[in-house]
Structure formats: C-alpha cells, structure tokens
Amino acid sequence: MVSQKVTVNNPSGLHLRPAGNLCNTAIQYQSHISFDYQGGNANAKSVLSVLGACVKCGDEITLICEGDDEEEALKALVGAIEGGLGE
C-alpha cells in the first residue's frame, strides 16, 4: 500500500467534470484506489463516491493505492490532480 497527500487546486473543487477525469484515470489501474478526506473515505473509481466527498478548492486529500500497480497509479493520480484534472 502506498499513499500521498495532495491538495486539490481546481477552482470549483471536485465537481462533475474533474471527478469524472479522476475516475477515468483511476479505472486504468487494477489497484484498489481511494482517498481519505475529513475523516471519510471515497472510492476514486466511483464518480458518485468522489462527488459525495464534497472536496473543495484548497482541500487536502490522502490518496491510497493498494495492488500490483499501486506505485504507477499513485504517480498518475497525483499528477492528474496537480495538473488540474483537465480544467
């Protein structure tokens, strides 16, 4: 298992479009991918779960990847979030 904290810098947080982009990145990997936010846990491969976390701009989340390709998944997801998730 690997994890890393990352700050969401999208102006509107993880609303529908960036949440979808996050999920699209996550589903490319076989690892179980989730993130912790304000005491809760969200499945990064589920748009509804990501939206339900209500992550806002400037919020810090902890990405957690567990599986055969966990290192690659974590690197890709951190890069996607730091890159603005398409916004």
Jmol script that loads the backbone (N, CA, C; Angstrom):
load data "model"
ATOM      1  N   MET A   1       0.837  -1.180   0.000  1.00  0.00           N
ATOM      2  CA  MET A   1       0.000   0.000   0.000  1.00  0.00           C
ATOM      3  C   MET A   1       0.879   1.240   0.000  1.00  0.00           C
ATOM      4  N   VAL A   2       0.511   2.210  -0.838  1.00  0.00           N
ATOM      5  CA  VAL A   2       1.204   3.496  -0.881  1.00  0.00           C
ATOM      6  C   VAL A   2       0.163   4.599  -0.738  1.00  0.00           C
ATOM      7  N   SER A   3       0.589   5.715  -0.166  1.00  0.00           N
ATOM      8  CA  SER A   3      -0.329   6.840  -0.017  1.00  0.00           C
ATOM      9  C   SER A   3       0.445   8.145  -0.117  1.00  0.00           C
ATOM     10  N   GLN A   4      -0.285   9.196  -0.445  1.00  0.00           N
ATOM     11  CA  GLN A   4       0.336  10.515  -0.540  1.00  0.00           C
ATOM     12  C   GLN A   4      -0.735  11.578  -0.393  1.00  0.00           C
ATOM     13  N   LYS A   5      -0.387  12.642   0.321  1.00  0.00           N
ATOM     14  CA  LYS A   5      -1.298  13.779   0.454  1.00  0.00           C
ATOM     15  C   LYS A   5      -1.120  14.685  -0.755  1.00  0.00           C
ATOM     16  N   VAL A   6      -2.238  15.221  -1.233  1.00  0.00           N
ATOM     17  CA  VAL A   6      -2.206  16.133  -2.373  1.00  0.00           C
ATOM     18  C   VAL A   6      -3.310  17.168  -2.179  1.00  0.00           C
ATOM     19  N   THR A   7      -3.036  18.388  -2.604  1.00  0.00           N
ATOM     20  CA  THR A   7      -4.005  19.471  -2.482  1.00  0.00           C
ATOM     21  C   THR A   7      -4.746  19.642  -3.798  1.00  0.00           C
ATOM     22  N   VAL A   8      -6.059  19.696  -3.715  1.00  0.00           N
ATOM     23  CA  VAL A   8      -6.904  19.903  -4.895  1.00  0.00           C
ATOM     24  C   VAL A   8      -6.890  21.391  -5.214  1.00  0.00           C
ATOM     25  N   ASN A   9      -6.446  21.744  -6.422  1.00  0.00           N
ATOM     26  CA  ASN A   9      -6.312  23.153  -6.779  1.00  0.00           C
ATOM     27  C   ASN A   9      -7.313  23.615  -7.831  1.00  0.00           C
ATOM     28  N   ASN A  10      -8.284  22.775  -8.180  1.00  0.00           N
ATOM     29  CA  ASN A  10      -9.313  23.184  -9.124  1.00  0.00           C
ATOM     30  C   ASN A  10     -10.144  24.302  -8.497  1.00  0.00           C
ATOM     31  N   PRO A  11     -10.456  25.352  -9.247  1.00  0.00           N
ATOM     32  CA  PRO A  11     -11.236  26.462  -8.687  1.00  0.00           C
ATOM     33  C   PRO A  11     -12.577  26.029  -8.082  1.00  0.00           C
ATOM     34  N   SER A  12     -13.202  25.032  -8.657  1.00  0.00           N
ATOM     35  CA  SER A  12     -14.506  24.569  -8.165  1.00  0.00           C
ATOM     36  C   SER A  12     -14.418  23.260  -7.392  1.00  0.00           C
ATOM     37  N   GLY A  13     -13.218  22.804  -7.057  1.00  0.00           N
ATOM     38  CA  GLY A  13     -13.063  21.539  -6.345  1.00  0.00           C
ATOM     39  C   GLY A  13     -13.358  20.358  -7.256  1.00  0.00           C
ATOM     40  N   LEU A  14     -13.745  19.249  -6.651  1.00  0.00           N
ATOM     41  CA  LEU A  14     -14.020  18.040  -7.437  1.00  0.00           C
ATOM     42  C   LEU A  14     -15.505  17.979  -7.810  1.00  0.00           C
ATOM     43  N   HIS A  15     -15.920  18.874  -8.714  1.00  0.00           N
ATOM     44  CA  HIS A  15     -17.278  18.801  -9.238  1.00  0.00           C
ATOM     45  C   HIS A  15     -17.305  17.770 -10.364  1.00  0.00           C
ATOM     46  N   LEU A  16     -18.373  17.699 -11.123  1.00  0.00           N
ATOM     47  CA  LEU A  16     -18.597  16.570 -12.036  1.00  0.00           C
ATOM     48  C   LEU A  16     -17.470  16.320 -13.041  1.00  0.00           C
ATOM     49  N   ARG A  17     -17.032  17.330 -13.765  1.00  0.00           N
ATOM     50  CA  ARG A  17     -16.014  17.096 -14.801  1.00  0.00           C
ATOM     51  C   ARG A  17     -14.685  16.618 -14.217  1.00  0.00           C
ATOM     52  N   PRO A  18     -14.098  17.316 -13.236  1.00  0.00           N
ATOM     53  CA  PRO A  18     -12.838  16.801 -12.683  1.00  0.00           C
ATOM     54  C   PRO A  18     -12.999  15.487 -11.933  1.00  0.00           C
ATOM     55  N   ALA A  19     -14.158  15.269 -11.316  1.00  0.00           N
ATOM     56  CA  ALA A  19     -14.403  13.982 -10.647  1.00  0.00           C
ATOM     57  C   ALA A  19     -14.396  12.863 -11.682  1.00  0.00           C
ATOM     58  N   GLY A  20     -15.015  13.116 -12.831  1.00  0.00           N
ATOM     59  CA  GLY A  20     -15.016  12.128 -13.914  1.00  0.00           C
ATOM     60  C   GLY A  20     -13.619  11.872 -14.440  1.00  0.00           C
ATOM     61  N   ASN A  21     -12.829  12.932 -14.564  1.00  0.00           N
ATOM     62  CA  ASN A  21     -11.447  12.768 -15.031  1.00  0.00           C
ATOM     63  C   ASN A  21     -10.607  11.980 -14.026  1.00  0.00           C
ATOM     64  N   LEU A  22     -10.830  12.233 -12.738  1.00  0.00           N
ATOM     65  CA  LEU A  22     -10.132  11.475 -11.700  1.00  0.00           C
ATOM     66  C   LEU A  22     -10.493   9.996 -11.788  1.00  0.00           C
ATOM     67  N   CYS A  23     -11.783   9.714 -11.925  1.00  0.00           N
ATOM     68  CA  CYS A  23     -12.241   8.321 -12.029  1.00  0.00           C
ATOM     69  C   CYS A  23     -11.697   7.642 -13.283  1.00  0.00           C
ATOM     70  N   ASN A  24     -11.696   8.373 -14.398  1.00  0.00           N
ATOM     71  CA  ASN A  24     -11.177   7.801 -15.644  1.00  0.00           C
ATOM     72  C   ASN A  24      -9.703   7.437 -15.515  1.00  0.00           C
ATOM     73  N   THR A  25      -8.960   8.231 -14.781  1.00  0.00           N
ATOM     74  CA  THR A  25      -7.555   7.905 -14.538  1.00  0.00           C
ATOM     75  C   THR A  25      -7.451   6.692 -13.625  1.00  0.00           C
ATOM     76  N   ALA A  26      -8.245   6.673 -12.563  1.00  0.00           N
ATOM     77  CA  ALA A  26      -8.167   5.592 -11.570  1.00  0.00           C
ATOM     78  C   ALA A  26      -8.541   4.230 -12.156  1.00  0.00           C
ATOM     79  N   ILE A  27      -9.545   4.191 -13.037  1.00  0.00           N
ATOM     80  CA  ILE A  27     -10.005   2.894 -13.558  1.00  0.00           C
ATOM     81  C   ILE A  27      -9.018   2.258 -14.529  1.00  0.00           C
ATOM     82  N   GLN A  28      -7.998   2.981 -14.902  1.00  0.00           N
ATOM     83  CA  GLN A  28      -6.973   2.412 -15.779  1.00  0.00           C
ATOM     84  C   GLN A  28      -6.042   1.462 -15.026  1.00  0.00           C
ATOM     85  N   TYR A  29      -6.176   1.430 -13.705  1.00  0.00           N
ATOM     86  CA  TYR A  29      -5.283   0.624 -12.867  1.00  0.00           C
ATOM     87  C   TYR A  29      -6.068  -0.452 -12.132  1.00  0.00           C
ATOM     88  N   GLN A  30      -5.404  -1.590 -11.894  1.00  0.00           N
ATOM     89  CA  GLN A  30      -6.050  -2.708 -11.213  1.00  0.00           C
ATOM     90  C   GLN A  30      -6.085  -2.523  -9.701  1.00  0.00           C
ATOM     91  N   SER A  31      -5.217  -1.686  -9.186  1.00  0.00           N
ATOM     92  CA  SER A  31      -5.159  -1.461  -7.738  1.00  0.00           C
ATOM     93  C   SER A  31      -6.470  -0.898  -7.206  1.00  0.00           C
ATOM     94  N   HIS A  32      -6.720  -1.168  -5.922  1.00  0.00           N
ATOM     95  CA  HIS A  32      -7.829  -0.516  -5.228  1.00  0.00           C
ATOM     96  C   HIS A  32      -7.359   0.906  -4.938  1.00  0.00           C
ATOM     97  N   ILE A  33      -8.125   1.892  -5.355  1.00  0.00           N
ATOM     98  CA  ILE A  33      -7.726   3.291  -5.203  1.00  0.00           C
ATOM     99  C   ILE A  33      -8.834   4.051  -4.483  1.00  0.00           C
ATOM    100  N   SER A  34      -8.447   4.716  -3.405  1.00  0.00           N
ATOM    101  CA  SER A  34      -9.401   5.511  -2.639  1.00  0.00           C
ATOM    102  C   SER A  34      -8.691   6.748  -2.121  1.00  0.00           C
ATOM    103  N   PHE A  35      -9.455   7.626  -1.487  1.00  0.00           N
ATOM    104  CA  PHE A  35      -8.827   8.754  -0.815  1.00  0.00           C
ATOM    105  C   PHE A  35      -9.573   9.079   0.466  1.00  0.00           C
ATOM    106  N   ASP A  36      -8.803   9.531   1.438  1.00  0.00           N
ATOM    107  CA  ASP A  36      -9.349   9.954   2.720  1.00  0.00           C
ATOM    108  C   ASP A  36      -9.515  11.462   2.694  1.00  0.00           C
ATOM    109  N   TYR A  37     -10.635  11.927   3.235  1.00  0.00           N
ATOM    110  CA  TYR A  37     -10.914  13.354   3.288  1.00  0.00           C
ATOM    111  C   TYR A  37     -11.851  13.631   4.454  1.00  0.00           C
ATOM    112  N   GLN A  38     -11.426  14.470   5.358  1.00  0.00           N
ATOM    113  CA  GLN A  38     -12.213  14.875   6.525  1.00  0.00           C
ATOM    114  C   GLN A  38     -12.820  13.688   7.275  1.00  0.00           C
ATOM    115  N   GLY A  39     -12.003  12.694   7.535  1.00  0.00           N
ATOM    116  CA  GLY A  39     -12.438  11.550   8.316  1.00  0.00           C
ATOM    117  C   GLY A  39     -13.214  10.501   7.546  1.00  0.00           C
ATOM    118  N   GLY A  40     -13.491  10.747   6.279  1.00  0.00           N
ATOM    119  CA  GLY A  40     -14.212   9.779   5.454  1.00  0.00           C
ATOM    120  C   GLY A  40     -13.310   9.178   4.407  1.00  0.00           C
ATOM    121  N   ASN A  41     -13.825   8.209   3.692  1.00  0.00           N
ATOM    122  CA  ASN A  41     -13.064   7.540   2.637  1.00  0.00           C
ATOM    123  C   ASN A  41     -13.936   7.452   1.404  1.00  0.00           C
ATOM    124  N   ALA A  42     -13.371   7.761   0.239  1.00  0.00           N
ATOM    125  CA  ALA A  42     -14.109   7.716  -1.023  1.00  0.00           C
ATOM    126  C   ALA A  42     -13.400   6.796  -2.006  1.00  0.00           C
ATOM    127  N   ASN A  43     -14.170   6.050  -2.772  1.00  0.00           N
ATOM    128  CA  ASN A  43     -13.656   5.187  -3.820  1.00  0.00           C
ATOM    129  C   ASN A  43     -13.343   6.062  -5.029  1.00  0.00           C
ATOM    130  N   ALA A  44     -12.072   6.153  -5.416  1.00  0.00           N
ATOM    131  CA  ALA A  44     -11.663   7.019  -6.513  1.00  0.00           C
ATOM    132  C   ALA A  44     -12.105   6.508  -7.879  1.00  0.00           C
ATOM    133  N   LYS A  45     -12.651   5.297  -7.941  1.00  0.00           N
ATOM    134  CA  LYS A  45     -13.140   4.748  -9.206  1.00  0.00           C
ATOM    135  C   LYS A  45     -14.648   4.949  -9.369  1.00  0.00           C
ATOM    136  N   SER A  46     -15.290   5.611  -8.422  1.00  0.00           N
ATOM    137  CA  SER A  46     -16.726   5.858  -8.457  1.00  0.00           C
ATOM    138  C   SER A  46     -17.003   7.356  -8.468  1.00  0.00           C
ATOM    139  N   VAL A  47     -17.606   7.845  -9.544  1.00  0.00           N
ATOM    140  CA  VAL A  47     -17.911   9.272  -9.648  1.00  0.00           C
ATOM    141  C   VAL A  47     -18.815   9.705  -8.491  1.00  0.00           C
ATOM    142  N   LEU A  48     -19.818   8.907  -8.170  1.00  0.00           N
ATOM    143  CA  LEU A  48     -20.723   9.273  -7.082  1.00  0.00           C
ATOM    144  C   LEU A  48     -19.999   9.355  -5.746  1.00  0.00           C
ATOM    145  N   SER A  49     -19.083   8.453  -5.510  1.00  0.00           N
ATOM    146  CA  SER A  49     -18.314   8.472  -4.272  1.00  0.00           C
ATOM    147  C   SER A  49     -17.429   9.714  -4.203  1.00  0.00           C
ATOM    148  N   VAL A  50     -16.779  10.056  -5.317  1.00  0.00           N
ATOM    149  CA  VAL A  50     -15.914  11.239  -5.371  1.00  0.00           C
ATOM    150  C   VAL A  50     -16.745  12.508  -5.165  1.00  0.00           C
ATOM    151  N   LEU A  51     -17.873  12.604  -5.859  1.00  0.00           N
ATOM    152  CA  LEU A  51     -18.745  13.776  -5.703  1.00  0.00           C
ATOM    153  C   LEU A  51     -19.271  13.883  -4.278  1.00  0.00           C
ATOM    154  N   GLY A  52     -19.597  12.746  -3.677  1.00  0.00           N
ATOM    155  CA  GLY A  52     -20.133  12.721  -2.320  1.00  0.00           C
ATOM    156  C   GLY A  52     -19.165  13.205  -1.269  1.00  0.00           C
ATOM    157  N   ALA A  53     -17.875  13.198  -1.584  1.00  0.00           N
ATOM    158  CA  ALA A  53     -16.867  13.673  -0.621  1.00  0.00           C
ATOM    159  C   ALA A  53     -16.889  15.191  -0.485  1.00  0.00           C
ATOM    160  N   CYS A  54     -17.452  15.886  -1.484  1.00  0.00           N
ATOM    161  CA  CYS A  54     -17.580  17.357  -1.457  1.00  0.00           C
ATOM    162  C   CYS A  54     -16.233  18.049  -1.238  1.00  0.00           C
ATOM    163  N   VAL A  55     -15.237  17.663  -2.025  1.00  0.00           N
ATOM    164  CA  VAL A  55     -13.898  18.245  -1.912  1.00  0.00           C
ATOM    165  C   VAL A  55     -13.890  19.602  -2.616  1.00  0.00           C
ATOM    166  N   LYS A  56     -13.421  20.626  -1.912  1.00  0.00           N
ATOM    167  CA  LYS A  56     -13.383  21.995  -2.424  1.00  0.00           C
ATOM    168  C   LYS A  56     -11.954  22.392  -2.789  1.00  0.00           C
ATOM    169  N   CYS A  57     -11.835  23.497  -3.491  1.00  0.00           N
ATOM    170  CA  CYS A  57     -10.530  24.034  -3.862  1.00  0.00           C
ATOM    171  C   CYS A  57      -9.700  24.309  -2.608  1.00  0.00           C
ATOM    172  N   GLY A  58      -8.459  23.872  -2.621  1.00  0.00           N
ATOM    173  CA  GLY A  58      -7.554  24.076  -1.497  1.00  0.00           C
ATOM    174  C   GLY A  58      -7.591  22.974  -0.453  1.00  0.00           C
ATOM    175  N   ASP A  59      -8.543  22.039  -0.584  1.00  0.00           N
ATOM    176  CA  ASP A  59      -8.639  20.934   0.366  1.00  0.00           C
ATOM    177  C   ASP A  59      -7.538  19.909   0.099  1.00  0.00           C
ATOM    178  N   GLU A  60      -7.070  19.286   1.167  1.00  0.00           N
ATOM    179  CA  GLU A  60      -6.043  18.253   1.053  1.00  0.00           C
ATOM    180  C   GLU A  60      -6.680  16.883   1.219  1.00  0.00           C
ATOM    181  N   ILE A  61      -6.378  15.988   0.295  1.00  0.00           N
ATOM    182  CA  ILE A  61      -6.850  14.609   0.382  1.00  0.00           C
ATOM    183  C   ILE A  61      -5.639  13.689   0.453  1.00  0.00           C
ATOM    184  N   THR A  62      -5.850  12.494   0.984  1.00  0.00           N
ATOM    185  CA  THR A  62      -4.787  11.493   1.029  1.00  0.00           C
ATOM    186  C   THR A  62      -5.168  10.357   0.096  1.00  0.00           C
ATOM    187  N   LEU A  63      -4.468  10.260  -1.017  1.00  0.00           N
ATOM    188  CA  LEU A  63      -4.696   9.164  -1.966  1.00  0.00           C
ATOM    189  C   LEU A  63      -4.093   7.883  -1.419  1.00  0.00           C
ATOM    190  N   ILE A  64      -4.817   6.776  -1.582  1.00  0.00           N
ATOM    191  CA  ILE A  64      -4.354   5.473  -1.112  1.00  0.00           C
ATOM    192  C   ILE A  64      -4.511   4.474  -2.254  1.00  0.00           C
ATOM    193  N   CYS A  65      -3.416   3.832  -2.627  1.00  0.00           N
ATOM    194  CA  CYS A  65      -3.431   2.833  -3.697  1.00  0.00           C
ATOM    195  C   CYS A  65      -2.885   1.525  -3.137  1.00  0.00           C
ATOM    196  N   GLU A  66      -3.586   0.439  -3.442  1.00  0.00           N
ATOM    197  CA  GLU A  66      -3.160  -0.864  -2.948  1.00  0.00           C
ATOM    198  C   GLU A  66      -3.377  -1.912  -4.028  1.00  0.00           C
ATOM    199  N   GLY A  67      -2.271  -2.514  -4.490  1.00  0.00           N
ATOM    200  CA  GLY A  67      -2.364  -3.547  -5.511  1.00  0.00           C
ATOM    201  C   GLY A  67      -1.078  -3.660  -6.309  1.00  0.00           C
ATOM    202  N   ASP A  68      -1.137  -4.445  -7.378  1.00  0.00           N
ATOM    203  CA  ASP A  68       0.053  -4.738  -8.180  1.00  0.00           C
ATOM    204  C   ASP A  68       0.665  -3.502  -8.835  1.00  0.00           C
ATOM    205  N   ASP A  69      -0.168  -2.549  -9.253  1.00  0.00           N
ATOM    206  CA  ASP A  69       0.343  -1.371  -9.953  1.00  0.00           C
ATOM    207  C   ASP A  69       0.167  -0.095  -9.119  1.00  0.00           C
ATOM    208  N   GLU A  70       0.265  -0.243  -7.794  1.00  0.00           N
ATOM    209  CA  GLU A  70      -0.015   0.869  -6.880  1.00  0.00           C
ATOM    210  C   GLU A  70       0.903   2.071  -7.083  1.00  0.00           C
ATOM    211  N   GLU A  71       2.188   1.830  -7.324  1.00  0.00           N
ATOM    212  CA  GLU A  71       3.132   2.946  -7.496  1.00  0.00           C
ATOM    213  C   GLU A  71       2.782   3.769  -8.740  1.00  0.00           C
ATOM    214  N   GLU A  72       2.505   3.074  -9.849  1.00  0.00           N
ATOM    215  CA  GLU A  72       2.165   3.766 -11.089  1.00  0.00           C
ATOM    216  C   GLU A  72       0.843   4.513 -10.947  1.00  0.00           C
ATOM    217  N   ALA A  73      -0.113   3.888 -10.280  1.00  0.00           N
ATOM    218  CA  ALA A  73      -1.425   4.510 -10.084  1.00  0.00           C
ATOM    219  C   ALA A  73      -1.289   5.781  -9.251  1.00  0.00           C
ATOM    220  N   LEU A  74      -0.543   5.709  -8.167  1.00  0.00           N
ATOM    221  CA  LEU A  74      -0.375   6.876  -7.303  1.00  0.00           C
ATOM    222  C   LEU A  74       0.286   8.019  -8.059  1.00  0.00           C
ATOM    223  N   LYS A  75       1.325   7.711  -8.803  1.00  0.00           N
ATOM    224  CA  LYS A  75       2.032   8.736  -9.572  1.00  0.00           C
ATOM    225  C   LYS A  75       1.098   9.398 -10.584  1.00  0.00           C
ATOM    226  N   ALA A  76       0.296   8.593 -11.283  1.00  0.00           N
ATOM    227  CA  ALA A  76      -0.616   9.126 -12.290  1.00  0.00           C
ATOM    228  C   ALA A  76      -1.705   9.994 -11.665  1.00  0.00           C
ATOM    229  N   LEU A  77      -2.245   9.550 -10.544  1.00  0.00           N
ATOM    230  CA  LEU A  77      -3.318  10.303  -9.899  1.00  0.00           C
ATOM    231  C   LEU A  77      -2.818  11.608  -9.295  1.00  0.00           C
ATOM    232  N   VAL A  78      -1.667  11.582  -8.659  1.00  0.00           N
ATOM    233  CA  VAL A  78      -1.096  12.813  -8.105  1.00  0.00           C
ATOM    234  C   VAL A  78      -0.822  13.793  -9.245  1.00  0.00           C
ATOM    235  N   GLY A  79      -0.263  13.301 -10.337  1.00  0.00           N
ATOM    236  CA  GLY A  79      -0.001  14.157 -11.494  1.00  0.00           C
ATOM    237  C   GLY A  79      -1.275  14.757 -12.069  1.00  0.00           C
ATOM    238  N   ALA A  80      -2.328  13.941 -12.143  1.00  0.00           N
ATOM    239  CA  ALA A  80      -3.609  14.426 -12.678  1.00  0.00           C
ATOM    240  C   ALA A  80      -4.199  15.506 -11.782  1.00  0.00           C
ATOM    241  N   ILE A  81      -4.169  15.282 -10.481  1.00  0.00           N
ATOM    242  CA  ILE A  81      -4.737  16.269  -9.545  1.00  0.00           C
ATOM    243  C   ILE A  81      -3.910  17.552  -9.552  1.00  0.00           C
ATOM    244  N   GLU A  82      -2.598  17.419  -9.503  1.00  0.00           N
ATOM    245  CA  GLU A  82      -1.740  18.603  -9.516  1.00  0.00           C
ATOM    246  C   GLU A  82      -1.853  19.351 -10.846  1.00  0.00           C
ATOM    247  N   GLY A  83      -2.193  18.634 -11.918  1.00  0.00           N
ATOM    248  CA  GLY A  83      -2.371  19.246 -13.235  1.00  0.00           C
ATOM    249  C   GLY A  83      -3.742  19.867 -13.445  1.00  0.00           C
ATOM    250  N   GLY A  84      -4.599  19.795 -12.459  1.00  0.00           N
ATOM    251  CA  GLY A  84      -5.910  20.440 -12.541  1.00  0.00           C
ATOM    252  C   GLY A  84      -7.034  19.586 -13.061  1.00  0.00           C
ATOM    253  N   LEU A  85      -6.789  18.310 -13.328  1.00  0.00           N
ATOM    254  CA  LEU A  85      -7.829  17.386 -13.804  1.00  0.00           C
ATOM    255  C   LEU A  85      -8.595  17.914 -15.007  1.00  0.00           C
ATOM    256  N   GLY A  86      -7.859  18.501 -15.938  1.00  0.00           N
ATOM    257  CA  GLY A  86      -8.478  18.938 -17.191  1.00  0.00           C
ATOM    258  C   GLY A  86      -9.105  20.310 -17.154  1.00  0.00           C
ATOM    259  N   GLU A  87      -8.919  21.032 -16.080  1.00  0.00           N
ATOM    260  CA  GLU A  87      -9.509  22.379 -16.006  1.00  0.00           C
ATOM    261  C   GLU A  87      -8.440  23.448 -16.093  1.00  0.00           C
TER     262      GLU A  87
END
end "model"
wireframe off; spacefill off
backbone 0.3
color backbone group
